[in-house]
Amino acid sequence: MNEITESQDQRSAAVSLRGISKLFDDVTAVDSVDLDIGDSEFFALLGPSGCGKTTTLRMIAGLEIPSAGSLQIFGEEVGSLPPNKRPVNTVFQNYALFPHMSVADNVAFGLKMRKIPKSEISTRVHEAISLVRMTGMEDRRPNQLSGGQQQRVALARALVNRPKVLLLDEPLAALDLKLRQEMQFELKQLQREVGITFVFVTHDQEEALALSDRIGVMNDGRLLQVGTPEEMYDAPIDRFVADFIGRSNFLNGTLESAEVVCLANGQRIRVPQVDAVSVGDEVQVSLRPERVMIGDLDSAPHDSAQLSGTVETETFLGNSVVYRVALDWMTIEVEADHRPDVERYHAGDRVDLWWRDDAVAVVRP
């Protein structure tokens, strides 16, 4: 895998962007993005507010016209086509349901506008409502539904048109945490059932990791890295990606060889082979808190990286405890399981830390 693209496992591209840019006056919202999204893939565009992810989605939808570049859907150039001429539908964060219409009428609205025969509308609406598990609620109005039920109606309204690509603009952001987690599971299951391409925009890294086949991380209008959730978490390309997807400690150092970094305290540690930076470069070692072991060094492999420090604080999270440990030259976070057989530490305790070579990733600062 290179920085931006990877094999599509022989899947045809549902959406292809080549050099796509969008300017608003003198502001570049999206900057020369190249991206292929596979047929039947669940793809997440992830990044902070203002990074360009929603503008990219709106260009795919036809709600914004690219300032430059090529945009194809299943091989057809669509960059200048209006939304109704593209084989896509969009689900927005606010759902945009008609409050005076029933569930069935909301779902049927688009079909009626296209003058689909009544008998076909009835069949397709029934299928779509059943697909999102809303059978029996056809006559209810939106104000009689929970947030999760309204979300399902919005999905049914989009799916009833049988799009080739479904675009979702932070559709779960308005839900509370527990309902959002439940809807994540249902959304992924729904995508598998309908078998079409989902392009999902979110700023929530846990949501992207849970739902996606692949993730693209954006910042300042640029697409920084694309990969599977595992690749993005385990092998981030730079500090921004590592810091945005999960929590990480960053240890400053210098790359001495393809597999050795000399840390700022003079200690040398082994790292997975590095290709993106050169020997002699200043680098940072990304070390996830849950991959740092705390406690008896007797259980540590003899060639593991080892440090010692003093616990500054402890934070109990239920299934784990997060320790802030002060080293002589920096402070790092360590996340340990909370179990009866795992020793608990407290502020002021002197502790030993260690980790395996493959627990770290070398990233550009």
N, C-alpha and C positions, 0 to 999 in steps of 0.2 A: 504494500500500500504506500502511495506517495502522500504528500501533504493533503491533497484535495480529493483525488479520485481513487477508486479501487475497482477490482473486478466485480461485475454485476452477476456473477455466477450464471452466465449465459442467459440471463433474463433480458428481454428487450426493454429499452428505456421508455417509461411512460412519459416522463417530463425531462427535457434536455435544455439546459441553459448554457449559452456560450457567449462570454463577454458581456453579460447583462449588466447594465448600469441604469441608475435612475437619479436624475438631478432635479432638485426643486430650487429654482433660481440659481444661486451660486453654492448651494449645499448638495454634496454628494451623499445620497441616502444609501445607495447600493453601488458598489465599486467593482466592476468587471468580474462578476461571479460566473464560474464554470461549474456545472453540476449536472449529473445524471441521476434520476430517481427511477428505480426499477419498477416494472409491471408487478402489481400485487404487493408492493413493498409498503411497510409502515415507516415513513421517514419523518424525523423530527428536525425542525429548524430551531436551534436553541441559542439564546443569548440575552443580554440585559436589555432593558428598555432603550429604544433609540438605536439599536445595533443594525437595523435594516431587515430584520426577519419578516415583519408584517408587510413591509413594502414589497419584498420579494414575493410573498404569498399573493398580494394584491395584483402584482404583474402577471402571475400565473393565472389568476382568476379573470383578468381582463379589466379590473377596476383601476389599474394604472397602466399607462403605455410606457414601455422601456424607452429611455433616452438613447440607448445604443445596445447592440448585441442581437442575438438570435434566441427565440423562445419557441420550442417545438413540443407538441403533445402527440405522442405516438407517431412521430415522424412528420407531422404537419406543422408548418410555420403558422403560428397563431398570434405573434407579437402585436399585430395591429387589429386583430379581430375583437369585436365587442363581446361581453360576457356571454350573451345568449347564443353566440355562434361557437362556443367552446364546449367540449364534452366534460365540463367540470361543474361542481356545485360547492358552495361555501357555507360552513356553519360558523356563525359569529359568536363572540363572547356573550353578547346580550340576548341571544336566541332570536329576537325580532319576530316574535309570534304576534298574530293579530288578536287583540284581546277580546273582540266581539265575536270571534269565530270559535266553533268547537274544535276539538282535536282533529276530527276527521276532515273538517273544512280547511283547517290550516294545512294539513298534509296534502289535500287535493288541490290547493290553490294554483300551484304552478302548472299542473296538468290541465286545469280548466282554462288557464290563460293560453295554453297551446292548443286548445280546442280538441283535446283527446276525447274520443267517444265515451259517453257516460258509463257504459258497461265496463269498459277497460279501466276507467278511473276507479270505479268501485272495487274491482279486483286488485289493482295495484295499491290502492290505499289500504285495503285489508292486509295485503302482504307486508307492506312497510310497517304498519302499526304492530302486526304480529312479530315482525323481526326485532323491533325494539321493546318488545314485551309490554305493550300498552293496551292489549286486547281488553275490552270491557270499559275502557275510558273514552271511547270515541266521541261521546256527547258532552264531555266536560269542557269548560272554558279554561284558558291558561291560569286565571286567578284561583282556580280550584285545584291546581296542581302544585306539587313540591318543586324545588329547583331541579332535582334530578329528573323528575317526570317531564318538566319543560325541556330539559336538555334532550331527552329521548324524542320528544315531538319534533324538535328542530332537526335531529338526525334523520327521523323518518321523512320529514319534508324534503330534505336534501336527497335521500336515497331513493325516494319514489320516482325521481326523474332518471334513475339508472345512469348516473354519471360514470365515466371511465376513471375519473380522478376526484376524490373528495378532499376538499381543503378545509382545515379546521384552525380557526384563529383563536387560540387560548380558550377553548370552549368550556373548560372546567374551572376557570379562574374564579368564578363567582360562587362556587360551591364551598361548603365548609369542609374541613380536613377529612373527616370520616367518609362523607358522601363522595368527595373527590377521589378518594382511594377506591371506593366501590365502583365508581364510574370508570376509573382507569381499567379495571378488570373487564368490565362490560364492553368498553370501547375496543379493547384488544380482541375480545372474543367476537364482537360484531365484525371487525375487519376481517378476521379469518373466515367468518361465515359468508360474507358478501364477496370476498376475494378480489377487491379492487384496491387501487393505490390510494393510500391516505398520506397527505402531507399535513403535518401537525406543527403549529407554531406555539412555542411555550418559552417562558423564562424560568421554569421550574426544572432543575436538573434531575431531581428524583423522578419526576413525571416522564421526562425524556428517556431516562435509563429503563424505567419499568415498561414503557409502551413500545419502544422503537426497535425495528430491525437495524437501522443505522441512524446516526445523528450527525448533523452538520452544525458546528459552532460558529456563530458570527460575532463580529465586533467592529464597530466603526465602519459598517458597510461592507466589510470584507469577510469572505468565507475562509476561516483559518484552518479547519481540519474536518475531515469526514471519516467516519469509521463506525464499527459496531459499538454498542455500549461498553463491551469489555475492552476494546482497543482504546476508546476515548478515556476510560478510567485508568487503565494500566499503562498506557503509553502516550500521554499527552505530548503535543509537539512543543508547547511553550508554557510559560508560567500562567498566562491568562487562562488557557484551556484547563490546566491542572487545577487552578484555583476556582474556576467556575463550576467544574464538574466535581463535586465533593469537596471535602476539606483536605488540606495538605500542609505539611511542614516544608519549608524551603531552606536547604542548607547550602550556603555559598561555598564555591570551590573552584578549582582549575582542573580541566581535563588533562591528565598526564599521559594517558594512552587510551586506546579505544575502550578499555574496560576498567580503568582506574581513575578516580577523582581524588585530588588532594583537597580536603576540606579546609575552611578558614582557620581551624585550630591546629592545622598541620597534620592531622590524622588522614591516612590514606584508606579509602574503602573501594571495594570492588563493586562495579555496576554492570548492568546488561550492556552489551555492545552498542556503541553510539555511532550513528551515521550522520545525523543532522548537524553536528558541530565538529570542529577540528581540534586536534591536539594543541594545547596551549590556550584555548579559549576559556574565558571566564564563564562558568555555568552555574546552574542551581540543581540540586538533587531534590526531587519531589518525593516525599516520604509520607504516605497516608498514616494518620494516627492509629488506625486499627491494625496496622502491620508492624507496629513497634511492640516488641515483647517487653514486659516489665517484670523484674523479679530475679530469681536465682540464675546466675550465669552457668551453673553446672549443667543446665538443660540446653544451653546455647551451643550450636555447632562451633567447633574450634576456630573456623575461618570466618565466622560471622562478624559484622560490624558491631562494636560494643562501645557504649558510653555510660557515664555515671552523672547523676545530678540530684537535685533536691526538689521534692514536691512543693509547689507553691500553693496550688488550689486543687480541689477535687469537686467534680460536678456529677451528681447521680442522675442518670437518665432512664432508670428502670432496668433495662437489659444490659446496660453497660455503665462504666464510670469513666469520665474524661479527666485526666490529670494534666495539669500544666507543670512541666518539669524544667527547672532552671539548670542549664549547663553552665560551664564557666564562661561560655562565649555567646550563648543565645538561649532562648526558651522554646521548647517544643511541646506539642500536645500528644498525649498517648491515650488511646481508647482501649480499655480492657473489659472483658466480659464480666458481668456481675453474676457470680454463681457461688454457692456455699463452699466449693472447693478452691476458689480463687482468692488469694490473699488481698485484703483491702489496705490501701495506704492512705496516709493523712498528711496534711501540711507539715513540713519540717522533716519528714522521713527522707533518709538518703536511699536512693534506689539505683539499680543497675538496669540498663536498657540494651536491647540487642535486636537485630533484624537480619533476615536473609538477604543475600545479594539481589535476588529477583524481586524484592519488596520495593525497590526504588526505580525511579525513571529520571534520566538526565534531560533537563529542559533548557531552552533558551531563556535568559532573564527577561 
